[in-house]
Amino acid sequence: MRYEGEEKKIPLSPIAIMRLILLFFIPIISYGLALVPAIFYAYILLKYLDITNLLHLVAFSILLVFGYLILCFSSIFSSAFFINTLSLKYNEGIYGKSLEDKTAFKFALYFALYYPTYKLLNIFVLPPLKSFFLSLIGCKIGKNVFLAGEEWISDPCVIEIGDNTMIGGRALITGHLAEDKLIIKKIKIGKNCLIGGDSFIMPGVTIEDNVVVGAKSLITKNKRLEKGKIYAGVPAKEL
């Protein structure tokens, strides 16, 4: 699709305004609820520990790490609850970019609920928790998938990752493009694949089993990488 510039007029219909309000308040409610267990945990610690005492202060600092884990779990379940209850998972297709388009609204709200939680899980790099969260919000993710850290999977509900695949650090996997329209296409990564760090995988890509993608490679949209081969470069080519 040829890009011809942004829409000149931002729609301000009643439905667009209502969706804009929901886009603001639903994530606030979701993350507010996620904070409750962590805040309660901190309250209990402060109730029984005297932080003016050096040993208590050290204990409090160490125990706060468990508070981070509590926040991770509560954020996972809160975000997944709203995404699934509100049926925010979307399918591949071509859609409008304004909030008047139902899928564009679902896309924006899904992102607002997903992004902060996924970034939270990347602070200490917790691959099993990340895989668990992705599976809850629509990603078809196999066993023993390793997400190395700071990777970004932008559209989990249209992405499939096979067993024993490793996604390198800072890799970007995106199932959408925003050209004249919002274009969403599935991405399938097979089993036993290695996606190098800083790679960029675009919408519509299919990577068959046992493929290696070199670091900093660009896999252009709709490309198919054949089973058992090695690809690298910008754009990626078979080696």
N, C-alpha and C positions, 0 to 999 in steps of 0.2 A: 504494500500500500504506500502510495506517495504521500509524504507529509506536506500539508498545505497551510500550516499555521494554526494557531489556537482559535477557539471560538471567540468571537468578538464580544458577545453579550453573555453575562452570567445570569442564568435563569433564577428568578426570585418568586416562583410560584408558591402557593401555600404548601404543597407537598415537599418542595425543595427546602423551604424554611423549616418545616417540621422535622425533616430528616437531618438537617444541619444541627438542630437542637438535640436530637437523639444522638447524633455523632459526638456531641460534646458531653452529654450527661451519662450515657451508658458506660463508657470507659471509666469515668470518675466513680460511678457506683461499683463497678467491677473491682477496681484497684483499691477502693475504700474498704470493701468487704475483705479483700485479700490481706489488708494490713491488720485486721482485727486480731487474728491469732498471734501475730508477731508482737503487736503492742501489748497484748495480754501477757505474753511470755516475758517481755521486758518488765512489765509491772510486777510480776511475781518475783523476778530476780531482785528488783529494787526494794521490794518489800522485805526480803530476807537477807539481803546483803548490805553492809555498810560501806559505801564506796569511799568513805574517808579513811578506811583501813586499807593499807597497801595490799595485803593478801586478798581481801575481798574485792578490791579493784581489779587485781590480776584475774581472779576467778570470774568476775563479771565480764571482763573483756573476752576471755576464752569462751564463756558460755554464750556470748552474743553471736558467735559463729553458728551455733545451733539455731539462733534466731533467724539467721540468713537462710538456713535450710528450711525452717518453718515457713518463711516468706516465699521461698521458691515453690514449695508444695501448695500453699494456699493460693498463690498467683496462678499456678498451673490449673488448679481445679476451678477457680473463679473464672478465668478467661475461657476455659473449655466449656464451662457451664453456659455462659452467655452465647458463645459461638454456636453451640449445638441447640440450645433452647430457642434461639432466635433464627435458626436455620440459615446461618450466614455463609456456609460453604457454597461456592459458586462453581459453575461448569465452564468449559472452554467455549469460546464464541467471540463475536464482535459486538460491542456495546457502546452506548453513548458515554461521555465522560462527565456529564453533569449529575447532580443528585436527583434529578427527575427520573433518571434511569435506575430501576430497582437494583440491577446487578452492580452498577457503579457504587450505589449506596452500600450494598452488602460488602463489596470489595473494600471500601474505605473503612467501614466499621470493623470488619474482620481484621484488617491491618492494625487498627488502633487498639484492638484487644490482644492481638498476637505479638506485636513488635516489642513492647516494653518487657513482657514476660520472657521472651526468648533472649533479649539482651541481658536480663537479670541472670539467666541460667549460664550465660557466657562469662560472667565475672570470674568465677572459679573454674570454669570449663567442666561441665558435668554431662558427658556424652549420654549415659543411660537416661538421665532425666530429660535431656533434650529429645531423644528418640521417643520417650514415653509421651511427652507433651505433643510432639508432632503427630503421633498416632491418634491422640485424642481429638485433634482438630482436622482430621481428614487425610493426612499423608499416609500413603501405603508404604510403610517402611519395614524392611526385613529384619532378620535376626543378625546380631553382631555388627550392626552398622556403626562405624566410628566417625563422629563429627569432631574434627580436631580442635576447633576453637576459632571464634570470630568469623566463621562461615555465615553466609546469609542465604537462607532458603525463603524466598519472598512469597511464594504462593503454595503452601503445603498441600492444600486441598486438590491441586491438580498435578502433584508431583509423586512419582513412585521411585523408590530406591530399594534395590535388591539386597539379598543377604550378603554379609561379609564385605560390603563396600566401604571404602574410606573416602571421606570428603576432606580435603586438605584445608589448612587454615586460610581464612579470608577468601575462600572460594565464594562466588556469587552464582546462585541458581535462581533464575527468575522466569516465571510462567506468564508474564504479561509485558506488553508494550503499550505505551500511550502515544499513539500517532494521531491521526485525525479522529480515531475511535480508540476505545479501550479494547485491546486485542489480547485474549487469554487463550493459551494453548498448553496442552499437557506436555510434561517432560517425563521420560522414562529412563532411568539408569539401572542397568542390569546387575546381576550378581558378580561378586568378586572383582569389582572395578576399583581403580585408584584414580581419584580426581585430584590433580595437583593443586597446591596452594596458589591463591590469587587467580585461579581460572574463572572464566565467565561463561556460563552456559545459558543460552538464550531460549525463548519459547519454541515449542515444537520439536525439540531435540530428542532423538532416541539413541541411547548408548547401549549396545548389546553387551552380553556377559564377557567378563575377563578383558575389559578394555582398560588401557592406561592413557590418561590425559596428562600431558606434561604441565609443569607449573607455568602460570601466567599465560595459559592458552585461551583463545577465544573460539568457542563453538557457536557458529552463527545459526540463526533460527532455521528450524525445520531440517537440520542436518542429521544424518544417520551415521553413527560410528560402528563399524563392523566388528563382529565378535573376535576377541583375541588379538586385536591389533593395537598399535601404539600411535598416538596422535600428539602433535605439539605445534605451537606457532600461533601467529595472529594474521589471518585466521588459521585455525588448526588444520594440519595436513598429515596424512599417514607417513610415518617414518619407515 
